[in-house]
Amino acid sequence: MIIGPKYKIAKRLGAPIFEKTQSPKFALSEARKGRNRKHGGMASDYKKQLIEKQKMRFTYGISEKQLSRYVKDATEKSNQPITILMERLEYRLDNIVYRLGLAKTRRFARQMVNHGHIFVNGRRLDIPSHKVSINDTISVREQSKAKGMYTFLADTHESVSVPSWLSFDLKSLSGNVLGSPVYQATDFMFDPELVLEYYSR
């Protein structure tokens, strides 16, 4: 998915949703914008919902069509649509590769999957949107382990916080899905409730 100028998008949405915008420079820019913003210009409910929807889309790097389908499935299949929606997003294969620390960004994780570097349960999969399941094993293709992006992983992986619902073995470059992701509002830069409200109009 072609995203466009990330810094401009992040400024428009008012959140550092891309890795390159998660910096003191961006935070300072947003602080200045907040001080200079005129009072009384409250955003409409629709605009708030739209912004949250865009934040979710760009965070996971998915298309409007994909997100719309995920929301539809979540609202039709459960009386807890937020839980189902977040599970579907977090269970994407490219997101799992990112969460395991095999890639620094979701975009890079998506490229890894597209280029055939990732195996699921011993089978190569090149579909970033593939939905993993509990007890699945995600690993790096044996022939890919000698590539530069993996040979130095041991030096940087310590700083990665692998979620409790995943496990990762640095030596074998493989991980397992232990359970379901738990949604914590403080862990995300968007409000899924407003996203659901946007699509329920």
Helices and strands as residue ranges (DSSP letters): H 6-13, G 19-21, H 24-36, H 45-60, H 64-77, H 81-90, H 93-99, H 106-114, E 118-120, E 123-124, E 137-140, G 142-144, H 148-151, H 153-156, G 157-159, E 166-169, E 174-177, G 185-187, H 192-199
